[in-house]
């Protein structure tokens, strides 16, 4: 077995510069009663590439446990948005959330007797893409059938200065599609905001 080169020069020669956490774009539509509103990704301050977890089926066998792959689970996905007044996305997220269960009446926004689980105006798709330094998509993930679990609080205080107001949105979804080198629209190349 050969000696492993561990010097800084060897690292610099083999490392491609890595990725930056501030190079991303999020696209999606805020659902609601009968229509959708595209989100302006410039207001998305923070997001993550969503995770997925495989469950473990443990099978006892003669004093040992064999571990087999189980079912896949997708935890909720949270984004952070800058609060603004021109598009007022927060109000639209609140209306989308209320379409599933109104605050006062405790009923679904659909008065026809139930929630239509196939309604693409209520369950929308969202995509998060990781970008390189030139704005090209490295990888992207599309989350299918999203709906808002939580519209986060907006913290207000007199002692905050030199900062913007922000809030979080937590979305639940059914499954994801993983893409290498594709933009949120499914096309390769650079993303323009």
Order of alpha helices (4+ residues) and beta strands (2+ residues): alpha-beta-beta-beta-beta-beta-beta-alpha-beta-beta-beta-beta
